[in-house]
Amino acid sequence: MKLNSNPFDKIKSGKKTIEIRLYDEKRKDIKLGDIIEFQKLPDLDESIQVKVRGLLRYESFRDLVDDFSMSYFGYPEDYDKVSFADSMHNIYPAEKENKYGVLGIRVKLMKT
């Protein structure tokens, strides 16, 4: 999977432990214990591997974000949850969120 540099760096540093995606056809195949390789955009010249520790199915980005501290997403506790959840529409249109629902992937960075 590809990741923008900010979330990539947060996972790499251990600060981010939940990655958010649509629950589309590709993500329906993810299972507990799977190893995912993230490649850093834009050049895809850096990658990390994580182990899937949990799968969190939700109807919306807001519902998912509401259930967790912002620290799971690599942000300070007082970071605005609504703004963060709504910012996911910059990547995934609301129509797709409504069609597929969302998936929080709890990850643990693999040692390199």
Buried (B, 14 or more C-beta within 10 A) or exposed (E): BEBEEEBBBBBBEEBBBBBBBBBBEEBEEBEEEEEBEBBBBEEEEBBBEBBBEEBBEBEBBBBBBEEBEBBBBBBEEEBEBEEBBBEBEEEBEEEBBEEBBBBBBBBEBEEE
